[in-house]
Amino acid sequence: HTHTATMAAEPQIRQMVNFIYAEAHEKANEIRIQTENAFNRDKLTMVQNERKKINEEFVRKEKEQVVQQRVMKSRQVGDLRLVRMRSREAQLKELKDEARARLARVASSPAYDGIMQSLIVQGLIKIEESDVEILCRPADQAVVNRIKDRAIADFDERMKKRYGKTRRVTLTIGALALEDSCAGGIVLTALDGRIRCDNTLATRLELGFEERLPAVRALLYPNTQC
């Protein structure tokens, strides 16, 4: 009787075991699929992150390269501008040196007496003093003595035209002598040197050159802003 009962339960036990195996197999397959999906998601995320990093690095390097190119171009433009500026300054210096060389020959020209007279008259008009000391180079003392009275007469005439009356002026040659580097001309002083008018040829050249520098630049370099 017991054997018969066991035989009858055998199919049920086998069915139960098969069900358990099937459940276990299905569960294992489900775990495998979930694991593969998780792995694929992690793999995809990792690939996307790496791709993003690579793209960001590429963009960064590209921007860096653009900046470097701009810096290099700016430096090249600056260097070129500096070279051009130095070249122009050298040309202007050469022009100024040539003017100085020509100026040095003025003192030996026949027109020098008239130039000295005009410089004295201009100085007297500017300082408007009665007792004036005149400074000049030792080589120009003879010229000053020769044209001094003519300069005073010229000054008196100009004052008479401007104010309707003459102004008495005393001109004396000072003990101090100007250096030859001034190229000629005179310096007038009054009130013990408190008033001073520099009318040397070198000073007039400097003032004239600075005053006309924009026009000179425009003439030499017409296609650029000076």
Sequence and secondary structure as in RCSB ss.txt:
>XXXX:A:sequence
HTHTATMAAEPQIRQMVNFIYAEAHEKANEIRIQTENAFNRDKLTMVQNERKKINEEFVRKEKEQVVQQRVMKSR
QVGDLRLVRMRSREAQLKELKDEARARLARVASSPAYDGIMQSLIVQGLIKIEESDVEILCRPADQAVVNRIKDR
AIADFDERMKKRYGKTRRVTLTIGALALEDSCAGGIVLTALDGRIRCDNTLATRLELGFEERLPAVRALLYPNTQ
C
>XXXX:A:secstr
 HHHHHHHHHHHHHHHHHHHHHHHHHHHHHHHHHHHHHHHHHHHHHHHHHHHHHHHHHHHHHHHHHHHHHHHHHH
HHHHHHHHHHHHHHHHHHHHHHHHHHHHTTGGGSTTHHHHHHHHHHHHHHHH  SEEEEE  GGGHHHHHHHHHH
HHHHHHHHHHHHHSS    EEEE SS   GGG SEEEEEETTTTEEEEEEHHHHHHHHHHHHHHHHHHHH TTS 
 
